[in-house]
Amino acid sequence: MLPVGYYIALSAILFTLGALGVLIRRNSIVIFMSIELMLNAGNLAFVAFARAYQSLSGQIFVFFIMAVAAAEVAVGLALIVAIFQTKRSIDVDQLNTMQG
């Protein structure tokens, strides 16, 4: 079994890549995928600590995070498709106004 530090380091790297994706990229879908990467990095940390301390509470918490993330994907992609149908672009810089 690998030490918990390795899992936490991998989780930190994934979270940093997700945060950079949100801050740097302009495509809505890439930003959306970066947010999902950040959620999964948090999930990895929860599972690593749950395994290290022999507790199921961290894994149960991850299950609820995954359920919320699935709902977020459904709503987020529906919003992106609706915005694309009206604006013909999913570039974040072009979506600075919320007018009809």
Secondary structure, DSSP 8 states (H G I E B T S, - for coil): ---HHHHHHHHHHHHHHHHHHHHH--BHHHHHHHHHHHHHHHHHHHHHHHHHTT-SHHHHHHHHHHHHHHHHHHHHHHHHHHHHHHHS--BGGG------
